[in-house]
Amino acid sequence: MKRAPLDRKAQVRRAALNALRRARRAAERAGVKLSDWEGEFIGSVEDRLARYGRAFADPDKGAPGAALSMLQGVKLKEIAAKAAGKPRRGPRNKPSTPAD
């Protein structure tokens, strides 16, 4: 019995929703208190994914087939790292080398 062809948009949307839910569950299990902004961010992105299938409208902010914009993906990774207890990553500054 053959399966129906996979719908790429549905897969991407489902993967994004699962990532949001995993980040929220990880924070709850670890006892990490998400800020009000982070909780609102996760909730609003979930709502937009459920309603529209993607969480951003401007095509300049992300790939055409993506469910999350680039910055939404970065923020989601930051929330997941916070829940996992990993240090926050900021801009990497190269150590200055002394002039000879």
Long-range contacts (C-beta under 8 A, 24 or more apart in sequence): 8-65, 9-53, 9-65, 10-53, 12-65, 12-66, 12-67, 13-49, 13-53, 13-54, 13-67, 15-67, 16-45, 16-49, 16-55, 16-67, 16-68, 17-46, 17-49, 17-50, 19-76, 19-80, 20-45, 20-46, 20-49, 20-76, 21-46, 22-80, 23-76, 23-79, 23-80, 23-83, 26-80, 26-83, 26-84, 27-79, 27-82, 27-83, 29-83, 30-83, 30-84, 30-85, 32-82, 32-83, 32-85, 34-79, 34-82, 34-83, 38-79, 38-82, 41-75, 41-79, 42-76, 42-79, 45-72, 45-76
